[in-house]
Amino acid sequence: MTVPAAMPPSQNIEVNGITLKVYVAGPEDGTPIVLIHGWPDIAFCWRHQIRALADAGYRVIAPNMRGYDGSPGPKEVEAYDIFHLTGDLVGLLDHFGYDKAIFVGHDWGGIVMWQLPLLHPLRVAGLIALNTPFMPRLSADPIALFRKAFGEEMYIVQMQDYGVVDKLLAQKTDDLFRYFMRRSTLTPEEFAKRPKTAANMNLFWALETNDRDAIDGGDGFLSPEEHQVYVDAFTRSGFTGGINWYRNFTRNWEMTKGVKQHVESEALMIMAARDIALPPSAAEGMEKYVPNTTKYLVEDSGHWTQQEQPDEVNRVMLDWLSKRNWN
């Protein structure tokens, strides 16, 4: 199956010791914007934004990130730490000859995006976060804190067990995307009142029991063709590369000790009122660390905001971008 026409042609680009599958659109002399997807996702999640940004004159660069379809990485878990992930994006700028770019991140891509101005401040022109707020370095090992707050059955804790989750998701690829890519029917406050297996985000219990409504039973927003793009991509790549990002939470925490938690770049923070994973409340107080922040709330959206409400997201992004001089 071919990728729907909404995506531009892809190209393979060697950066930082690996090859990335990258989609590029828009005029070559346009201001560069790099779109960073999360998990379990691919650059295809930006299909609605790529065309809108390119038509507005921006040079859009959307990679399948390290470990995802067409962008294989090494087997070693350590090869997926935050220095490698941000290094890949800096490598893309070097490849195209850009000193800096505007970076846009969703979900895990947002975590990577927020580290760019901390680790590579001279390469960042501006930042747009979808759902993922700036989260300062924690006072203790993140995995230890997840265990304490949610227990062993929380999905990020489960992901630390190498190979087990990888195998389950490979067996349940179709179910995973029918389960994930749905509109939320709950507010974060309503979700918090769900039974423990749901509120603790025991994703793998939901998949193993085939209970797609176990956590939140909203309707899917992908067309059959779009759903198949995801299934085909992860059937080819498997899940280990992306899961290895989660297996570096502790390593990232250890390696970033002493990094100043302050972002000078201008930032747009787009939140979603029905995001049960990254609720708007998670962005409260982030101005302490990112003082030049503009916030916007999408009322009728869950976690997959740029796909659930693409027209609203595009309008907000383009309006914010147009009011700033990126030269």
N, C-alpha and C positions, 0 to 999 in steps of 0.2 A: 504493500500500500504506500502511496506517495503522500508526502505532507501536503495538506490543503494549500491552495494558491495564496492564502493570506500571508504565508511565510516566504521571505525572499530566498534565493538560492543560498546554500551553505558553502563554506570553504574551510579547508583544514589549515590551521595556522600553528606553527611550532613556536611555543613559548615556554620558558622556564623548565626546559628539559622534557616537556610532554607535547602532545598534539591536541589542540582544541577544535571542536566543530563549532564554527561561528557563523551566524547570520548577520549580514551587513546590508543596510539600506540607507537611502538618502544621499544628498549631494556630498561629494568628497570635501568640499570646502565648508560644510556645515559644522556647527559646534558639536563635538562628539558627546554622545550619551551612551553609557554602558549599562545594560540591563542584566541584573544578577538574579537568577531563579533560586528557589529553595528546594526543600525535600517534601514529598517525592515529586519532583518536577523536572522540567526541561525548558529550554528557551521558548518552546512552543506556547508557554503560558503568557508570553508577551505579544502574541500575534495581533491583538487589537491595538496595542500601543505602538508597535513597530511602524505600522503604516501611518498612523496619525502623526507620530513624531517626524517621520521621514517627509511626509507631505508638508509639514510646517517648516522644513528646511534644516532639520537636525541630521547629523550623521549618526545612525543608530548601529550599535554593536551589541549583539546578543549571543553570548556563548552558551553552549552546553558545558557546564562547569566540570572540573576535574572529577573523574569517576563516573560520569554520566554518559549517555548514549553518544558514541562517536568521539568521546574525549576520555579514553582510558587512561588510568593512572597506574603507578606502581602498586605492587601487592602490599607493601609495608603500610601499616596503619599510620605510622608517623608521617608519611608523605601527604597526609590530608590535614595537617595542622593549619592554623590561621596564617602562618608565615608563607606556606606554600600557596594557599588559596588567594591571599592578597597579592602574592608575587605573580601569580598567573595573570591577574588583571593589569598589573603594572607592565607585565610583558606584552600584553595586547596593545597598550598605549605605545610602547616602544616600537612594536611591529608597524603600527600605522604612522608613527612619527609625531604623536601628540604629547605635548608637555603635561597636559592635564585634561580631565573630562568631568562631566556630570555623571554621577553614579546613582543608579536606581536599584533598590534591593527589596525583595519580598521574602518573608519567612527566614530560613537560614541565610538566604542571600542578603537579607537585611543585617544579620549579624556580621557577615563578611564586610558589607558596605560600611558599617559604622567603625570597623577597625582600620579602614583605609586612611582616614584623616589622622588616626593616632600613630600608625606605623609608616605612612607615606604621605604626609600632609601636603607636600609640594605638588602632588599629582592630582589633587582634588579641587575641582572648581565649584561644585555644589553637590547636594545630596537630596535624594527623594526616597523616603522610606514608606513602603507599603506594609502596614500592620505591625512591623517590628520596630519598637522604640529603641533609643539608645539605652543600653543596660551597662552601667559601670561595673568594673571588675568586682566580683564578690569577695566577701571577707574570708570565705573558706572554699574548699574544693566543691565545684558545682554538683558533681555526682553525689557527693556525700550529703549535700543539702537537699537534692531531689529525693534521695533515699529517706532522709529524715522527714520530709514534708509529705511524701506520697507513698512510700513503701517500695518494696521490690517489684511490684507489678506495674509501676509507671513505665510507659513505653521507652523513655530515654534510658532508664536504668536497665531495662531488659535488653536494650541494644548493646550494652557493654559485653554481653555474652557472645563472643565471636562465633559466627557460623549458624547459630540456632535461628535467630530472627531472619537472617539472610535466606535460609532455606525455606522458612515458612512463607515469606513474601514471594519467593520465586514460584511457589506452588499456588499462591493465591493472588497472582498479579491482576487478573480480571476483577476479582472481588475487591481488591484493595482500592482500585480507582473508582469502582461503583460506590464504595464506602466513603472514600475521601471527598471526591469532587461533587459535593452536594451543598445546597444552601442550608444555612442554619435556621432552625425553627425556634431556637432558644436564645435568650439574652445570657450574658455571662453570669448574671445573678441567678437565673433559673437553672442554668447548667450546674452551678455549685451545689444545688439541692438534690441532684440526681444521686442514685445509689453509688456506693463507693467505687465499684468496678468501672462505672462511667466517669464519675468526677475525678478519679485518679488517672484517667486517660489510659486505661488498659486496652490499647488498640489491638493487641494480639489475641487477647481473650475474645474480643468482638469478632475477629476474623476466624478464629478457630471454631467458634460456635455458630458461624454464619449468621450472626444476629446483626444485620446492617443498621438496625434501629437502636442498638444497645446504647449508643452514646448520644446520637442526635439523628432523627429520622427525616431530614429534609429531602427535597427532590433534587435530582442531579441536574447540572446545568450544561453538561457537555452533550453535543450531538453524538450519535453513534460513530460517526467518522472521527470526531475529535477524541472520543474515548479510545478508539482503536489506535490512534497515534500514540497515546500514552502506553497502552498495553504492548504494542510492538516495540517501542523504544526500550522499555524495561525488560522485555523478554530478551532483547539483544544484549543489553548491558548487564543485567542482573542488578542487585541492590547493594552489594557490598561496598562499592566506591562511595555512594552517598551516605550509607550508614557509618562509614569510617569518619565522616565529619563529626558525628556524635561521639565517636570513640576517642576524640581528641579534646573533649571538654576539659578534662583534668590537665592534659598537656598544655593546652592553650592558656589555662589559668596560671599554671606554673611559669610559662615562658613570658607572660606579659607582666610579671611583677615589676613594679617601678615605672610602668608606662603611664604617663600623665593622662588622666581621664577628662579631657577637655577638647571639644571640637570647635574650631574657629569658623569653619565653613558655614555658609547659609544652608538651611535645611528645610524641607517640607515634610511634615509628618502626616500621612494619610491613615486614619484609623477607621475601623469598621465596628458599628454598634453591636453586631451579632457575632463577633469573633470570640469564640469560647477559648481558643488557644492563646491569643494575644489580645486581650480586651483593651479598650481605650484607657482603662484605669492604669494599665501598665506604663502608659506614657506620662502619667502625672509626675511632675517635678523634673522631667528631663531637661528643662530649660536651664537648670543649674549646671549641666554639663555641656549643653548645646544652646547657648544663649540666643543665637540667631535662628530660632525655630518658628516656623509658621505651621499651625495645626489645622487639619480639616477632618470632619467626621462624616463618613458615608453611613447614612442611617439604615438603609435596607441592604445590608451585606454581611456575610460571614467572613471566613478566613481568606477566601480566594478572591479578594476584592477586585483585582484588575480583570478577572474573568467574569465575575458576577455582575459588576456594574462598570463595564468598560467605557461607556460614553461619559459617565460622570467622572471617572478617574482621569480620562484623557483631557476633559475640559479643565479640571482643576490643575493638572500638571502643566498644560500648555499656558494657562493663565499665569501661574506662578513663574514659569520660565520666561514668559514674554515681558515681565516687569523687571527683569534683571539684565545687566550687561555682562555677557560671558566672554567678551574679548579680553 
